[in-house]
Amino acid sequence: MARRLHPNKDIEAALTYAKCQGWQVRPGGSHCWGKMYCPWNDKACRCGEFCISCIWSTPRSAFNHARQIRRVVDNCSQQGTPPIIRH
């Protein structure tokens, strides 16, 4: 089943970018549209600061929020190494 699309095209493009980099995007949450999860989920990765990131449904500036999403993905300290698959 495909996930629901974000209503803003800039944020949806950033989420597609994150998904292509291996991040998981899960809609739903108590105060946000959804969350994205780092595929490595490493405690050493910036002390876990960027392992989970909230996606807002109606941010003040959708363009800036999309840039922030891409920046989180690009600044991941584990980027470029294959993810550890845990079962």
VENUR-V48570 format. One record per pair of residues at least 6 apart in sequence whose ideal C-beta (glycine too) atoms are under 7 Angstrom apart, sorted by the first residue. I is the first residue (numbers start at 1). J is the second residue. If there is no record, write none. Layout:
BEGIN
[[I | J] [I | J]]
END
This chain:
BEGIN
[[3 | 25] [3 | 27] [4 | 27] [5 | 12] [6 | 12] [6 | 15] [6 | 33] [6 | 55] [8 | 62] [10 | 62] [10 | 63] [10 | 66] [11 | 55] [11 | 62] [11 | 65] [11 | 66] [11 | 69] [13 | 66] [14 | 66] [14 | 69] [14 | 70] [15 | 25] [15 | 36] [15 | 55] [15 | 69] [17 | 70] [17 | 73] [18 | 25] [18 | 36] [18 | 69] [18 | 73] [19 | 25] [21 | 73] [22 | 39] [22 | 83] [23 | 36] [23 | 37] [23 | 38] [23 | 39] [23 | 73] [24 | 36] [24 | 37] [24 | 39] [25 | 34] [25 | 36] [26 | 34] [26 | 35] [27 | 33] [27 | 34] [28 | 34] [29 | 35] [32 | 54] [32 | 55] [32 | 56] [32 | 57] [33 | 55] [33 | 56] [33 | 57] [34 | 55] [35 | 52] [35 | 53] [35 | 54] [35 | 55] [36 | 53] [36 | 55] [37 | 51] [37 | 52] [38 | 45] [38 | 50] [38 | 51] [38 | 76] [39 | 83] [40 | 78] [40 | 83] [40 | 84] [41 | 51] [42 | 78] [45 | 51] [45 | 76] [45 | 77] [45 | 78] [46 | 77] [50 | 72] [50 | 75] [50 | 76] [53 | 69] [53 | 72] [56 | 65] [59 | 65]]
END
